[in-house]
Amino acid sequence: MNTSAGDSHTPVRVLIVVDSWQGHTARVAERFAEGVAGAGATPVTVAADAATRANLLSADALVMGSAVHQRGMTWKMKRFVDEVCELAWFYDDLVGKVGAVFTAGGGAGSAGGGAEAAQLGMLTNLAALGMVLVTLPKDTPGSEHGGIHWGPTIRTTTSAMEPIAPGDLAPEAMVAYFHHGANVARVAGRLRGLTLAAGNQLPTPEVRAGRASAERGTAANVRARHPADPARAQIHDDTALKD
Ligand SMILES: Cc1cc2nc3c(=O)[nH]c(=O)nc-3n(C[C@H](O)[C@H](O)[C@H](O)COP(=O)(O)O)c2cc1C
């Protein structure tokens, strides 16, 4: 394992609890697990209807990956929350550990078919467990194709609602799962005092420079729109990226 400092004797374990009926969520869970392993941690993938409290106790991170059913997590995932996470909540098993989510859904229209609602539903449970939530920064590679703010998601049908085989899911979106896995592992390692291999890429200097000039443009726009309120534009100047 590529680590420094901290307790490096026991591996950083990332528990990935998955419910997949048609194979898509299982497929993206594999990519997620590859990202975890790529960062130097140990992925442990367990089906939602087989996950136990012992699985939780031995993990540094709990990741819930669910198919989107009726704009929410599947009933098996909810049962995992009700029956297993409930115990963890009662005994504070997961306080201070890392929590994260991902989904796969058939989707319809541009709103993701309820993937966001499903992810937020799972995240609220992880938050209630006292976990440190790792969401999906927009700088995560692949997030523009396979992600929302909370975690990676992918469409499993075409725009004509024809099913896409799990092996044919959009590779550019799959990238987000890999890097989210790496990021979760890295944060879980940090909380153990370890530094794992880098997962996410920082934005390039060009991207940062572009943002800085966009911020300046925003301040100029605010100044033009509110000439009698210079303090309003000053806020933008003060918060603009410096490099
Ligand atoms: C009972 C049921 C409800 C579903 N509801 C939704 C939904 O609300 N939104 C959505 O995007 N897809 C929905 N789907 C489609 C699934 O998300 C899609 O088939 C996805 O590929 C399932 O993931 P899996 O292959 O891991 O089972 C539903 C599928 C089933 C079987």
PDBQT file of the ligand as one rigid body, heavy atoms in Angstrom, charges set to zero:
ROOT
HETATM    1  C1  LIG A 301     -39.202  -1.463  -9.977  1.00  0.00    +0.000 C 
HETATM    2  C2  LIG A 301     -38.318  -0.569 -10.786  1.00  0.00    +0.000 A 
HETATM    3  C3  LIG A 301     -38.415   0.804 -10.622  1.00  0.00    +0.000 A 
HETATM    4  C4  LIG A 301     -37.610   1.656 -11.356  1.00  0.00    +0.000 A 
HETATM    5  N1  LIG A 301     -37.699   2.999 -11.150  1.00  0.00    +0.000 NA
HETATM    6  C5  LIG A 301     -36.843   3.834 -11.773  1.00  0.00    +0.000 A 
HETATM    7  C6  LIG A 301     -36.854   5.230 -11.495  1.00  0.00    +0.000 A 
HETATM    8  O1  LIG A 301     -37.638   5.736 -10.730  1.00  0.00    +0.000 OA
HETATM    9  N2  LIG A 301     -35.960   6.003 -12.133  1.00  0.00    +0.000 N 
HETATM   10  C7  LIG A 301     -35.039   5.488 -12.998  1.00  0.00    +0.000 A 
HETATM   11  O2  LIG A 301     -34.229   6.236 -13.515  1.00  0.00    +0.000 OA
HETATM   12  N3  LIG A 301     -35.010   4.165 -13.300  1.00  0.00    +0.000 NA
HETATM   13  C8  LIG A 301     -35.882   3.340 -12.687  1.00  0.00    +0.000 A 
HETATM   14  N4  LIG A 301     -35.837   1.997 -12.951  1.00  0.00    +0.000 N 
HETATM   15  C9  LIG A 301     -34.849   1.494 -13.909  1.00  0.00    +0.000 C 
HETATM   16  C10 LIG A 301     -33.581   1.011 -13.219  1.00  0.00    +0.000 C 
HETATM   17  O3  LIG A 301     -32.987   2.060 -12.500  1.00  0.00    +0.000 OA
HETATM   18  C11 LIG A 301     -32.612   0.508 -14.266  1.00  0.00    +0.000 C 
HETATM   19  O4  LIG A 301     -33.147  -0.645 -14.835  1.00  0.00    +0.000 OA
HETATM   20  C12 LIG A 301     -31.239   0.229 -13.699  1.00  0.00    +0.000 C 
HETATM   21  O5  LIG A 301     -30.447  -0.268 -14.720  1.00  0.00    +0.000 OA
HETATM   22  C13 LIG A 301     -31.303  -0.753 -12.605  1.00  0.00    +0.000 C 
HETATM   23  O6  LIG A 301     -30.005  -1.011 -12.132  1.00  0.00    +0.000 OA
HETATM   24  P1  LIG A 301     -29.506  -2.504 -12.044  1.00  0.00    +0.000 P 
HETATM   25  O7  LIG A 301     -29.185  -2.955 -13.443  1.00  0.00    +0.000 OA
HETATM   26  O8  LIG A 301     -28.301  -2.442 -11.188  1.00  0.00    +0.000 OA
HETATM   27  O9  LIG A 301     -30.603  -3.308 -11.441  1.00  0.00    +0.000 OA
HETATM   28  C14 LIG A 301     -36.668   1.124 -12.269  1.00  0.00    +0.000 A 
HETATM   29  C15 LIG A 301     -36.568  -0.271 -12.427  1.00  0.00    +0.000 A 
HETATM   30  C16 LIG A 301     -37.379  -1.105 -11.696  1.00  0.00    +0.000 A 
HETATM   31  C17 LIG A 301     -37.236  -2.601 -11.886  1.00  0.00    +0.000 C 
ENDROOT
TORSDOF 0
